[in-house]
């Protein structure tokens, strides 16, 4: 899976685009949504910030000087 693409940023927010995930070649179910999570910028736990089919997202209320990690997964009818 590729990293999210940074589209725009300010001091306190970022806008990203994630790559759509293909249906598994082994007969998997179509993707019904994307779960996007971000950590707290201090190496802590991830929290969910989006669960939808949208592939672009603006994340606000970020703090300057922190390094945030973002991860995402596709969800299908079985879940993720």
VEXVO-156114 format. One record per atom (N, C-alpha, C): residue number from 1; x, y, z. Coordinates in nm, 4 decimals. Layout:
<num: NUM	u: X	v: Y	w: Z>
...
This chain:
<num: 1	u: 0.0855	v: -0.1175	w: 0.0000>
<num: 1	u: 0.0000	v: 0.0000	w: 0.0000>
<num: 1	u: 0.0898	v: 0.1234	w: 0.0000>
<num: 2	u: 0.0514	v: 0.2206	w: -0.0778>
<num: 2	u: 0.1279	v: 0.3442	w: -0.0864>
<num: 2	u: 0.0916	v: 0.4388	w: 0.0263>
<num: 3	u: 0.1783	v: 0.5357	w: 0.0494>
<num: 3	u: 0.1514	v: 0.6392	w: 0.1486>
<num: 3	u: 0.0471	v: 0.7360	w: 0.0953>
<num: 4	u: -0.0295	v: 0.7991	w: 0.1854>
<num: 4	u: -0.1235	v: 0.9024	w: 0.1407>
<num: 4	u: -0.0484	v: 1.0155	w: 0.0702>
<num: 5	u: -0.1135	v: 1.0792	w: -0.0253>
<num: 5	u: -0.0555	v: 1.1903	w: -0.0992>
<num: 5	u: -0.0969	v: 1.3203	w: -0.0312>
<num: 6	u: 0.0000	v: 1.4040	w: 0.0005>
<num: 6	u: -0.0265	v: 1.5333	w: 0.0625>
<num: 6	u: -0.0704	v: 1.6313	w: -0.0452>
<num: 7	u: -0.1908	v: 1.6863	w: -0.0313>
<num: 7	u: -0.2431	v: 1.7807	w: -0.1293>
<num: 7	u: -0.2247	v: 1.9251	w: -0.0857>
<num: 8	u: -0.2411	v: 1.9501	w: 0.0446>
<num: 8	u: -0.2346	v: 2.0875	w: 0.0960>
<num: 8	u: -0.2072	v: 2.0796	w: 0.2455>
<num: 9	u: -0.1419	v: 2.1838	w: 0.2986>
<num: 9	u: -0.1197	v: 2.1873	w: 0.4428>
<num: 9	u: -0.1140	v: 2.3311	w: 0.4916>
<num: 10	u: -0.1475	v: 2.3468	w: 0.6198>
<num: 10	u: -0.1335	v: 2.4735	w: 0.6912>
<num: 10	u: -0.0601	v: 2.4406	w: 0.8201>
<num: 11	u: -0.0510	v: 2.5367	w: 0.9112>
<num: 11	u: 0.0142	v: 2.5105	w: 1.0401>
<num: 11	u: -0.0630	v: 2.4104	w: 1.1232>
<num: 12	u: -0.1935	v: 2.4012	w: 1.1036>
<num: 12	u: -0.2755	v: 2.3163	w: 1.1905>
<num: 12	u: -0.3606	v: 2.2136	w: 1.1172>
<num: 13	u: -0.3428	v: 2.1986	w: 0.9849>
<num: 13	u: -0.4239	v: 2.1000	w: 0.9134>
<num: 13	u: -0.3506	v: 2.0477	w: 0.7904>
<num: 14	u: -0.3949	v: 1.9309	w: 0.7444>
<num: 14	u: -0.3440	v: 1.8744	w: 0.6200>
<num: 14	u: -0.4625	v: 1.8200	w: 0.5405>
<num: 15	u: -0.4476	v: 1.8206	w: 0.4095>
<num: 15	u: -0.5443	v: 1.7556	w: 0.3216>
<num: 15	u: -0.4686	v: 1.6477	w: 0.2472>
<num: 16	u: -0.5202	v: 1.5245	w: 0.2542>
<num: 16	u: -0.4541	v: 1.4106	w: 0.1918>
<num: 16	u: -0.5491	v: 1.3397	w: 0.0956>
<num: 17	u: -0.4890	v: 1.2620	w: 0.0070>
<num: 17	u: -0.5659	v: 1.1712	w: -0.0791>
<num: 17	u: -0.5034	v: 1.0332	w: -0.0628>
<num: 18	u: -0.5878	v: 0.9324	w: -0.0438>
<num: 18	u: -0.5383	v: 0.7956	w: -0.0359>
<num: 18	u: -0.5626	v: 0.7261	w: -0.1686>
<num: 19	u: -0.4823	v: 0.6256	w: -0.1945>
<num: 19	u: -0.4956	v: 0.5475	w: -0.3168>
<num: 19	u: -0.6095	v: 0.4475	w: -0.3003>
<num: 20	u: -0.6941	v: 0.4360	w: -0.4017>
<num: 20	u: -0.8005	v: 0.3364	w: -0.3943>
<num: 20	u: -0.7393	v: 0.1976	w: -0.3975>
<num: 21	u: -0.8023	v: 0.1051	w: -0.3300>
<num: 21	u: -0.7520	v: -0.0312	w: -0.3230>
<num: 21	u: -0.8263	v: -0.1182	w: -0.4232>
<num: 22	u: -0.7541	v: -0.2029	w: -0.4965>
<num: 22	u: -0.8199	v: -0.2894	w: -0.5943>
<num: 22	u: -0.8896	v: -0.4068	w: -0.5250>
<num: 23	u: -0.9852	v: -0.4645	w: -0.5941>
<num: 23	u: -1.0484	v: -0.5871	w: -0.5457>
<num: 23	u: -0.9445	v: -0.6980	w: -0.5552>
<num: 24	u: -0.9382	v: -0.7820	w: -0.4538>
<num: 24	u: -0.8396	v: -0.8899	w: -0.4520>
<num: 24	u: -0.8558	v: -0.9797	w: -0.5747>
<num: 25	u: -0.7445	v: -1.0174	w: -0.6345>
<num: 25	u: -0.7455	v: -1.1009	w: -0.7541>
<num: 25	u: -0.7991	v: -1.2415	w: -0.7256>
<num: 26	u: -0.8082	v: -1.2762	w: -0.5994>
<num: 26	u: -0.8547	v: -1.4100	w: -0.5620>
<num: 26	u: -1.0053	v: -1.4133	w: -0.5370>
<num: 27	u: -1.0767	v: -1.3139	w: -0.5895>
<num: 27	u: -1.2221	v: -1.3156	w: -0.5764>
<num: 27	u: -1.2736	v: -1.2411	w: -0.4557>
<num: 28	u: -1.2011	v: -1.1417	w: -0.4084>
<num: 28	u: -1.2434	v: -1.0649	w: -0.2916>
<num: 28	u: -1.3656	v: -0.9789	w: -0.3204>
<num: 29	u: -1.4253	v: -0.9270	w: -0.2157>
<num: 29	u: -1.5415	v: -0.8396	w: -0.2276>
<num: 29	u: -1.4974	v: -0.6978	w: -0.2605>
<num: 30	u: -1.5820	v: -0.6195	w: -0.3278>
<num: 30	u: -1.5491	v: -0.4803	w: -0.3567>
<num: 30	u: -1.5320	v: -0.3981	w: -0.2284>
<num: 31	u: -1.4484	v: -0.2963	w: -0.2357>
<num: 31	u: -1.4274	v: -0.2063	w: -0.1224>
<num: 31	u: -1.5543	v: -0.1237	w: -0.1011>
<num: 32	u: -1.6033	v: -0.1205	w: 0.0233>
<num: 32	u: -1.7240	v: -0.0438	w: 0.0569>
<num: 32	u: -1.6923	v: 0.0784	w: 0.1414>
<num: 33	u: -1.5663	v: 0.0989	w: 0.1746>
<num: 33	u: -1.5257	v: 0.2154	w: 0.2513>
<num: 33	u: -1.3789	v: 0.2096	w: 0.2869>
<num: 34	u: -1.3283	v: 0.3239	w: 0.3322>
<num: 34	u: -1.1895	v: 0.3345	w: 0.3764>
<num: 34	u: -1.1869	v: 0.3874	w: 0.5191>
<num: 35	u: -1.1133	v: 0.3190	w: 0.6040>
<num: 35	u: -1.0957	v: 0.3614	w: 0.7424>
<num: 35	u: -0.9604	v: 0.4317	w: 0.7494>
<num: 36	u: -0.9614	v: 0.5598	w: 0.7896>
<num: 36	u: -0.8379	v: 0.6382	w: 0.7994>
<num: 36	u: -0.8154	v: 0.6721	w: 0.9462>
<num: 37	u: -0.6926	v: 0.6483	w: 0.9938>
<num: 37	u: -0.6568	v: 0.6739	w: 1.1335>
<num: 37	u: -0.5318	v: 0.7605	w: 1.1396>
<num: 38	u: -0.5198	v: 0.8382	w: 1.2470>
<num: 38	u: -0.4012	v: 0.9203	w: 1.2711>
<num: 38	u: -0.3625	v: 0.9052	w: 1.4176>
<num: 39	u: -0.2316	v: 0.9059	w: 1.4449>
<num: 39	u: -0.1898	v: 0.8993	w: 1.5850>
<num: 39	u: -0.1902	v: 1.0396	w: 1.6450>
<num: 40	u: -0.1573	v: 1.0508	w: 1.7722>
<num: 40	u: -0.1667	v: 1.1797	w: 1.8422>
<num: 40	u: -0.0454	v: 1.2701	w: 1.8208>
<num: 41	u: 0.0489	v: 1.2277	w: 1.7390>
<num: 41	u: 0.1678	v: 1.3082	w: 1.7134>
<num: 41	u: 0.2755	v: 1.2916	w: 1.8191>
<num: 42	u: 0.2484	v: 1.2076	w: 1.9169>
<num: 42	u: 0.3454	v: 1.1822	w: 2.0236>
<num: 42	u: 0.3811	v: 1.0337	w: 2.0312>
<num: 43	u: 0.3509	v: 0.9613	w: 1.9248>
<num: 43	u: 0.3790	v: 0.8179	w: 1.9221>
<num: 43	u: 0.2749	v: 0.7362	w: 1.9957>
<num: 44	u: 0.1596	v: 0.7955	w: 2.0196>
<num: 44	u: 0.0544	v: 0.7271	w: 2.0943>
<num: 44	u: -0.0382	v: 0.6480	w: 2.0053>
<num: 45	u: -0.1550	v: 0.6194	w: 2.0586>
<num: 45	u: -0.2535	v: 0.5383	w: 1.9897>
<num: 45	u: -0.3118	v: 0.6089	w: 1.8676>
<num: 46	u: -0.3565	v: 0.5288	w: 1.7727>
<num: 46	u: -0.4251	v: 0.5805	w: 1.6549>
<num: 46	u: -0.5731	v: 0.5989	w: 1.6873>
<num: 47	u: -0.6330	v: 0.7020	w: 1.6272>
<num: 47	u: -0.7776	v: 0.7197	w: 1.6393>
<num: 47	u: -0.8349	v: 0.7330	w: 1.4989>
<num: 48	u: -0.9554	v: 0.6822	w: 1.4825>
<num: 48	u: -1.0209	v: 0.6864	w: 1.3530>
<num: 48	u: -1.0713	v: 0.8265	w: 1.3243>
<num: 49	u: -1.0423	v: 0.8771	w: 1.2038>
<num: 49	u: -1.0879	v: 1.0106	w: 1.1655>
<num: 49	u: -1.1848	v: 1.0066	w: 1.0478>
<num: 50	u: -1.1940	v: 0.8921	w: 0.9811>
<num: 50	u: -1.2892	v: 0.8813	w: 0.8705>
<num: 50	u: -1.3203	v: 0.7350	w: 0.8415>
<num: 51	u: -1.4443	v: 0.7080	w: 0.8052>
<num: 51	u: -1.4869	v: 0.5765	w: 0.7583>
<num: 51	u: -1.5901	v: 0.6007	w: 0.6486>
<num: 52	u: -1.5432	v: 0.6113	w: 0.5246>
<num: 52	u: -1.6326	v: 0.6384	w: 0.4123>
<num: 52	u: -1.5632	v: 0.5993	w: 0.2830>
<num: 53	u: -1.6315	v: 0.6180	w: 0.1707>
<num: 53	u: -1.5716	v: 0.5917	w: 0.0404>
<num: 53	u: -1.4895	v: 0.7098	w: -0.0105>
<num: 54	u: -1.4947	v: 0.8240	w: 0.0587>
<num: 54	u: -1.4150	v: 0.9399	w: 0.0172>
<num: 54	u: -1.2665	v: 0.9057	w: 0.0244>
<num: 55	u: -1.1926	v: 0.9496	w: -0.0770>
<num: 55	u: -1.0482	v: 0.9246	w: -0.0772>
<num: 55	u: -0.9681	v: 1.0505	w: -0.0467>
<num: 56	u: -1.0368	v: 1.1638	w: -0.0274>
<num: 56	u: -0.9700	v: 1.2870	w: 0.0157>
<num: 56	u: -1.0232	v: 1.3268	w: 0.1522>
<num: 57	u: -0.9343	v: 1.3804	w: 0.2348>
<num: 57	u: -0.9700	v: 1.4137	w: 0.3721>
<num: 57	u: -0.8848	v: 1.5290	w: 0.4211>
<num: 58	u: -0.9470	v: 1.6228	w: 0.4911>
<num: 58	u: -0.8736	v: 1.7284	w: 0.5613>
<num: 58	u: -0.8772	v: 1.6958	w: 0.7098>
<num: 59	u: -0.7596	v: 1.6906	w: 0.7704>
<num: 59	u: -0.7468	v: 1.6637	w: 0.9139>
<num: 59	u: -0.7021	v: 1.7930	w: 0.9795>
<num: 60	u: -0.7811	v: 1.8427	w: 1.0749>
<num: 60	u: -0.7548	v: 1.9710	w: 1.1408>
<num: 60	u: -0.7105	v: 1.9509	w: 1.2848>
<num: 61	u: -0.6823	v: 2.0618	w: 1.3505>
<num: 61	u: -0.6432	v: 2.0647	w: 1.4927>
<num: 61	u: -0.5114	v: 1.9919	w: 1.5191>
<num: 62	u: -0.4191	v: 1.9995	w: 1.4233>
<num: 62	u: -0.2864	v: 1.9420	w: 1.4429>
<num: 62	u: -0.1982	v: 2.0450	w: 1.5117>
<num: 63	u: -0.0951	v: 1.9982	w: 1.5794>
<num: 63	u: -0.0056	v: 2.0885	w: 1.6525>
<num: 63	u: 0.1304	v: 2.0936	w: 1.5861>
<num: 64	u: 0.1835	v: 2.2124	w: 1.5763>
<num: 64	u: 0.3137	v: 2.2347	w: 1.5157>
<num: 64	u: 0.4222	v: 2.1627	w: 1.5952>
<num: 65	u: 0.5214	v: 2.1078	w: 1.5256>
<num: 65	u: 0.6348	v: 2.0430	w: 1.5916>
<num: 65	u: 0.6138	v: 1.8953	w: 1.6202>
<num: 66	u: 0.4986	v: 1.8407	w: 1.5880>
<num: 66	u: 0.4733	v: 1.6982	w: 1.6101>
<num: 66	u: 0.4809	v: 1.6228	w: 1.4782>
<num: 67	u: 0.5178	v: 1.4957	w: 1.4866>
<num: 67	u: 0.5195	v: 1.4089	w: 1.3702>
<num: 67	u: 0.4015	v: 1.3134	w: 1.3818>
<num: 68	u: 0.3098	v: 1.3240	w: 1.2882>
<num: 68	u: 0.1893	v: 1.2412	w: 1.2893>
<num: 68	u: 0.2060	v: 1.1253	w: 1.1929>
<num: 69	u: 0.1514	v: 1.0107	w: 1.2306>
<num: 69	u: 0.1490	v: 0.8935	w: 1.1434>
<num: 69	u: 0.0044	v: 0.8684	w: 1.1017>
<num: 70	u: -0.0149	v: 0.8364	w: 0.9759>
<num: 70	u: -0.1477	v: 0.8092	w: 0.9226>
<num: 70	u: -0.1464	v: 0.6683	w: 0.8654>
<num: 71	u: -0.2543	v: 0.5959	w: 0.8886>
<num: 71	u: -0.2692	v: 0.4651	w: 0.8259>
<num: 71	u: -0.4133	v: 0.4502	w: 0.7791>
<num: 72	u: -0.4320	v: 0.3646	w: 0.6799>
<num: 72	u: -0.5667	v: 0.3416	w: 0.6306>
<num: 72	u: -0.5828	v: 0.1995	w: 0.5829>
<num: 73	u: -0.7084	v: 0.1572	w: 0.5779>
<num: 73	u: -0.7409	v: 0.0214	w: 0.5330>
<num: 73	u: -0.8721	v: 0.0261	w: 0.4570>
<num: 74	u: -0.8859	v: -0.0669	w: 0.3645>
<num: 74	u: -1.0119	v: -0.0805	w: 0.2937>
<num: 74	u: -1.1052	v: -0.1697	w: 0.3743>
<num: 75	u: -1.2337	v: -0.1407	w: 0.3620>
<num: 75	u: -1.3361	v: -0.2211	w: 0.4298>
<num: 75	u: -1.4255	v: -0.2788	w: 0.3211>
<num: 76	u: -1.4674	v: -0.4042	w: 0.3385>
<num: 76	u: -1.5642	v: -0.4632	w: 0.2467>
<num: 76	u: -1.6827	v: -0.5159	w: 0.3265>
<num: 77	u: -1.7663	v: -0.5936	w: 0.2644>
<num: 77	u: -1.8874	v: -0.6404	w: 0.3314>
<num: 77	u: -1.8553	v: -0.7245	w: 0.4556>
<num: 78	u: -1.7385	v: -0.7885	w: 0.4567>
<num: 78	u: -1.6958	v: -0.8680	w: 0.5727>
<num: 78	u: -1.6382	v: -0.7771	w: 0.6803>
<num: 79	u: -1.5872	v: -0.6637	w: 0.6490>
<num: 79	u: -1.5379	v: -0.5493	w: 0.7251>
<num: 79	u: -1.4023	v: -0.5068	w: 0.6742>
<num: 80	u: -1.2918	v: -0.5361	w: 0.7431>
<num: 80	u: -1.1621	v: -0.4863	w: 0.6950>
<num: 80	u: -1.0584	v: -0.5957	w: 0.6992>
